[in-house]
Amino acid sequence: MTDFNKDFDKDAYGEKVRDDIRDRIHDEIRDRRRELKDLRRRQKGARRNDPAHGAIVGGIVCLVGLVLLLDHLGFISVDHIWRFWPLIPMAIGAAHLAEPGRRQWGAIVFVVGTLFLVNSLNILRFDWSRLWPLIIILVGGSMIWNSINGQRRRSEIPDSAATMNAHAIFSGIERRISTKDFRFGRVSAVFGGVELDFHEADIEGDRAELEVNAIFGGAEIRIPDNWRVEAQNQVIFGGLSDETRNANRPADATTPGTKVLIISGTVTFGGIEVKN
């Protein structure tokens, strides 16, 4: 026993453990960043293949050309019109306010656009180098709002109903759900990744909810063929990819007995991928 204690260096062992943990975290972050880049690349490709994409881009080009033509003819002055450019993000934010799953994100874009407008019109002057943390505050407020709403919806579910929780912080979690009366779940991926497999699960009733908060992380969710995804989450500098067979089918065109999985929560600099 004495020889073993002499040979065992606890400082070297502790340093080795710390190095292993650090390397694991770095590898996890690198893999999630790669997955997020691939997700964004697929989403951009899907948008390019959309026939409406070319019409929208063409309309924008025509509008820009018309404005430049009127400026050269002396009817308008582009310099004066350019002062109202913040109306563009304000319009985008107002459009998102009408969507149930993007109201918080729409409010953030609308508020930021309003601040840019009053600054451009010299109504109020802002030092943006000092006010940029306001965006972080708004993002945090959106997450708090989603958490409160999620807790309220969770309180409406009976205690006997099947629920699940998974939290990956600087780590990875892989879980298989087999309950036949799934109702609600909460998932957090902060600088980490979560993989959920619902193939052996079922939903009691017509729908269930899965709250996913991905902050610089990602979540991969596999669902049965008779489930359909309804996204109601806030996406801020992130993305959600629905690659299921029912992704492009309207609700009234799905087969009878199809269950709905509502995905709520916040995705910030992260990504969610749902597939069969």
Secondary structure by P-SEA (a helix, b strand, c coil): caaaaaaccaaaaaaaaaaaaaaaaaaaaaaaaaaaaaaaaaaaaaaaaccaaaaaaaaaaaaaaaaaaaaaaccccccccccccaaaaaaaaaaaaaccccaaaaaaaaaaaaaaaaaaacccccccccccaaaaaaaaaaaaaaaaaaaaaaaacccccccbbbbbccbbbbbbbbcccccbbbbbbccbbbbbbcccbbbcccbbbbbbbbcccbbbbbbcccbbbbbccccccccccccccccccccccccccbbbbbbbbbbcccbbbbcc
